[in-house]
Amino acid sequence: MKKISSAFNICFTVFLFLFALEPILGSYAPYWYAMYAFIAVGIVALLTTIINGFRKKIFPLKQFTKIDATSYILPFISVLGIFISLEYDTSFLDFWIFMLILDVLPIAVTIFWKPKKHH
């Protein structure tokens, strides 16, 4: 299950990176083949993780909310998306700002929020 959820995280990270490069690479056919391949693999990995989580009585959201190596890469991809949007196509600028907030928020919460100890 851990391998499948990490496969989903890797697919999502690569997909987001390719999506950030869409204004530059969008006119090339291999770009779209790669995008569709990562979408398909990511959906299969996501569904497999959710199904296995329910079978084993594991809450699947736990697999997606933990911070791993890909979680630290996503803010950089969002910043890249912001820069590319500013340079080539501003129609996705709001999306990339929103993604940056979503990517930084869990990292900030895990760093700065310490649960209170009950005595």
C-alpha positions in Angstrom: 0.0 0.0 0.0 2.9 2.3 0.8 4.4 1.7 -2.6 1.2 2.5 -4.4 0.6 5.7 -2.5 4.1 6.8 -3.2 3.6 5.9 -6.8 0.6 8.2 -6.8 2.6 11.0 -5.1 5.4 10.6 -7.7 2.9 10.6 -10.6 1.1 13.6 -9.2 4.4 15.5 -8.8 5.6 14.7 -12.4 2.1 15.6 -13.7 2.1 18.9 -11.9 5.6 19.6 -13.2 4.6 18.8 -16.8 1.4 20.9 -16.3 3.6 23.9 -15.3 5.6 23.5 -18.5 2.4 23.3 -20.7 2.7 26.9 -22.1 6.2 26.0 -23.3 5.8 22.3 -24.4 2.1 22.2 -25.2 2.6 22.2 -28.9 4.5 19.0 -28.9 2.7 15.7 -29.3 5.0 13.6 -27.0 4.2 16.1 -24.2 0.5 15.2 -24.4 1.3 11.4 -24.5 3.3 11.8 -21.3 0.5 13.8 -19.6 -2.1 11.2 -20.5 0.2 8.4 -19.3 0.8 10.1 -15.9 -2.9 10.8 -15.5 -3.8 7.1 -16.2 -1.1 5.8 -13.8 -2.0 8.3 -11.2 -5.7 7.5 -11.3 -5.0 3.7 -11.1 -2.6 4.2 -8.1 -5.1 6.5 -6.4 -8.0 4.1 -6.8 -5.9 1.1 -5.7 -4.8 2.9 -2.6 -8.3 3.8 -1.7 -9.7 0.3 -2.3 -6.8 -1.3 -0.4 -7.3 1.2 2.4 -10.9 0.3 2.9 -10.2 -3.4 2.6 -7.6 -3.3 5.3 -9.6 -0.8 7.4 -6.9 1.8 7.0 -8.1 5.4 6.6 -6.8 6.3 3.1 -6.5 10.0 3.8 -3.6 9.2 6.1 -1.6 8.0 3.1 -2.0 11.3 1.3 -1.7 13.7 4.2 1.7 12.7 5.5 4.7 14.8 4.5 7.2 13.0 2.3 10.0 14.0 -0.2 7.5 14.9 -2.9 5.7 17.3 -0.5 8.8 19.5 -0.4 9.2 19.5 -4.2 5.6 20.7 -4.9 6.1 24.3 -3.7 9.0 24.7 -6.1 6.9 23.4 -9.0 4.1 25.8 -8.1 6.6 28.7 -8.1 7.9 27.5 -11.5 4.2 27.5 -12.6 3.8 31.1 -11.4 6.9 32.3 -13.3 5.9 30.5 -16.5 2.3 31.8 -16.2 3.7 35.4 -15.7 5.9 35.0 -18.8 3.7 33.0 -21.2 0.1 32.8 -20.2 -1.5 34.6 -17.2 -4.7 32.6 -17.4 -3.4 30.0 -14.9 -1.7 32.5 -12.5 -4.6 32.2 -9.9 -4.4 28.4 -10.1 -0.6 28.4 -9.4 -1.0 30.8 -6.5 -3.7 28.6 -5.1 -1.5 25.5 -5.6 1.4 27.2 -3.8 -0.8 27.9 -0.8 -2.1 24.3 -0.8 1.5 23.0 -1.0 3.0 25.2 1.7 0.2 24.9 4.2 0.7 21.3 5.2 4.5 21.8 5.5 3.9 24.9 7.7 1.4 23.2 9.9 3.8 20.2 10.6 6.7 22.6 11.3 5.0 25.2 13.4 2.0 23.4 15.0 2.9 21.4 18.0 0.0 19.4 19.7 -0.7 20.4 23.2 0.3 17.8 25.8 -2.5 16.9 28.2 -1.5 16.3 31.8 
